[in-house]
Amino acid sequence: MDDGATAVYKPGVRYKAYAGIGAVASAAFGWKLATAWLGGQGVQWDALFFLVLMVGLMAWALWQIPSRVETSSRSVTLTRPFVAPRTVEYRQLFSVTENGRVGGRSISLVYHPLRDDGLLDLDDARSLILPEVENQGKLLELLESRKPV
């Protein structure tokens, strides 16, 4: 990647699969609750628990789908709906790792925040977890190569 290039990385299809699984399972547990209620059996607490769990999974996946990771010559920016974008300059990075195995892979960035005068605050460390994206290996390689030694 040359110094003037930018790239946008979109989340992988795994989040769409999670949203679909959450929607189907929510419909199934909702149906079970409705038929039990209408049949005079009262509240099925196990079905209610799993309905809430599946709605949560679906909501989380739907929140991840429109996320974007954008890289530029100086920084990486994570944009998510309803949350302010988070930008980390490459000079702030001191750790770039890939986490996860079977359930998905994400990239964790650990960085020093900027002080008001523009210098790094070496007494503080913050983290940013990027969602799993298409071309994950390319993004990881880029971030590792831009991290200061």
Secondary structure as GFF3:
##gff-version 3
##sequence-region A 1 149
A	DSSP	beta_strand	7	9	.	.	.	ID=ss1
A	DSSP	alpha_helix	14	38	.	.	.	ID=ss2
A	DSSP	alpha_helix	45	64	.	.	.	ID=ss3
A	DSSP	beta_strand	68	71	.	.	.	ID=ss4
A	DSSP	beta_strand	75	80	.	.	.	ID=ss5
A	DSSP	beta_strand	83	89	.	.	.	ID=ss6
A	DSSP	three_ten_helix	90	92	.	.	.	ID=ss7
A	DSSP	beta_strand	93	99	.	.	.	ID=ss8
A	DSSP	beta_strand	106	111	.	.	.	ID=ss9
A	DSSP	beta_strand	126	130	.	.	.	ID=ss10
A	DSSP	alpha_helix	136	146	.	.	.	ID=ss11
###
